[in-house]
Amino acid sequence: MQRTLFEPDHEAFRETMRAFVDRSLRPKLERHTREHGIDRDCWLEAGRAELLGLEVPAEYGGAGITDYRFNAVFNEELAKFGAAYASCFGIHSDVVAPYLVDLGTDEQRKRWLPGMCRGEVVTAIAMTEPSGGSDLANLRTHATPDGSDWILNGAKTFITNGGSADLVVVAARTGPGEGARGVSLFLVESGLPGFERGRILDKVGQPESDTAELFFNDLRLPSDALLGEVGRGFVALMQRLPQERIGVAIGNIANAVDVFTETLAYVRQREAFGQPIGSFQYNKFLLAEMYTKLEVTQAFVDACVAAHTRRELTADEAAMAKWWAAEVQNEVLDHCVQLHGGYGYMNEYRVARAWKDARVNKIWAGSNEIMKELIGRELGF
Ligand SMILES: Cc1cc2nc3c(=O)[nH]c(=O)nc-3n(C[C@H](O)[C@H](O)[C@H](O)COP(=O)(O)OP(=O)(O)OC[C@H]3O[C@@H](n4cnc5c(N)ncnc54)[C@H](O)[C@@H]3O)c2cc1C
């Protein structure tokens, strides 16, 4: 179906994104894969192309755009190229930047946002801990008051951009025994004494990203490192996770549609028993099912993007989009691998890499089980 979500300005921005991908990312894909990280030049180039601060007000160096459809285009074009790019740039621009814009003081915004928009300051958000990520209200990393300072101790894991981030939004316990009400957010600079990075984690997919462990050992934070109010961190996370989740859904479906389109071309030209692979009835029906699921999913995700643009997207709608798009993407990519036969299992084929990259979409940004938990709660259970 013809998508009706975007207008000419969004499509013009899509061309800018595509040019950025082709000029600055594509030539470096193998390097990023080998080195497990996006090199700083790419961040700086993204900054120069004015891609990193779409939602950031112009006074802090951003584009000051409030139309989320531009973020969606940003996400789609990166996700088509590679899931790790959508994740790394998305966490920085689409996830961390809004925390600063919404919760930061004027000083905090002035200090961090211009550098973030230029790609000079790379950011991450650290919620998940070795002891658990789903049950965020029970996180153990803690910040203890010391005069007007805070002393931060704890460990985080699976942190996207963790290997290179200059600034990390860290969720920490400030109210012992207070559950969700005892969580606060801190802006933690990487160079401070007591900030240590662990391993760059060896993932199943998305080798281009520097997902890492972070450790905080008696790390002294000044009072102005607190982001938002004491004890309001969990609420802040819950309010902003829907944007992260719709972002994941946008990337999932864009990536799946792109790989499906590539697979269609493959099964048209690849032959067995004297006929194209796609023309066997079994495969024809499979392609029809995949196509239908992609179209239906795209329509729902687009409706969610439109709702979010109007600031009307609810947490359970974002949860639905996130888990459903992740399931459909994984199902479609698995079939696409199968339709490529042995080539589908070769890393030099994009379908193989996309299949490995996609698996995490059912786990991160709140696992699919947690998404269903949220939706179930909304239904009153
Ligand atoms: C590549 C990668 C990048 C990531 N990037 C970041 C990042 O930048 N920042 C960050 O903070 N985190 C990040 N994460 C962490 C991610 O969000 C967590 O892995 C996720 O939230 C799940 O937490 P967990 O791994 O601790 O699993 P657990 O919480 O231990 O859960 C294990 C399993 O139990 C299930 N489960 C838990 N509770 C329930 C329940 N109530 N009902 C049913 N099933 C349940 C889960 O769904 C899951 O299947 C990343 C993870 C990966 C793999």
The ligand as an ORCA input file, in Angstrom:
! r2SCAN-3c Opt
* xyz 0 1
  C      22.991     -5.680     22.262
  C      22.303     -5.109     23.447
  C      22.299     -3.729     23.653
  C      21.676     -3.196     24.775
  N      21.738     -1.833     25.010
  C      21.326     -1.359     26.215
  C      21.562      0.006     26.564
  O      22.084      0.805     25.791
  N      21.194      0.422     27.797
  C      20.595     -0.417     28.706
  O      20.296      0.019     29.802
  N      20.342     -1.707     28.389
  C      20.705     -2.202     27.173
  N      20.491     -3.507     26.858
  C      19.882     -4.372     27.847
  C      18.484     -4.861     27.517
  O      17.562     -3.808     27.593
  C      18.191     -6.010     28.484
  O      18.972     -7.113     28.058
  C      16.727     -6.386     28.563
  O      15.989     -5.361     29.168
  C      16.511     -7.681     29.334
  O      17.168     -7.644     30.568
  P      18.125     -8.874     30.990
  O      19.047     -9.118     29.870
  O      18.714     -8.578     32.300
  O      17.161    -10.112     31.096
  P      16.317    -10.534     32.388
  O      15.650     -9.345     32.964
  O      17.167    -11.373     33.265
  O      15.220    -11.457     31.698
  C      15.525    -12.758     31.224
  C      14.275    -13.339     30.553
  O      13.213    -13.387     31.505
  C      12.092    -12.734     30.954
  N      11.311    -12.088     32.011
  C      11.724    -11.206     32.950
  N      10.688    -10.778     33.671
  C       9.587    -11.418     33.198
  C       8.204    -11.412     33.512
  N       7.710    -10.622     34.490
  N       7.361    -12.195     32.803
  C       7.834    -12.984     31.812
  N       9.124    -13.034     31.458
  C       9.985    -12.262     32.133
  C      12.634    -11.709     30.005
  O      11.660    -11.324     29.045
  C      13.787    -12.476     29.387
  O      13.293    -13.284     28.344
  C      21.031     -4.047     25.696
  C      21.012     -5.442     25.471
  C      21.645     -5.961     24.369
  C      21.623     -7.457     24.191
*
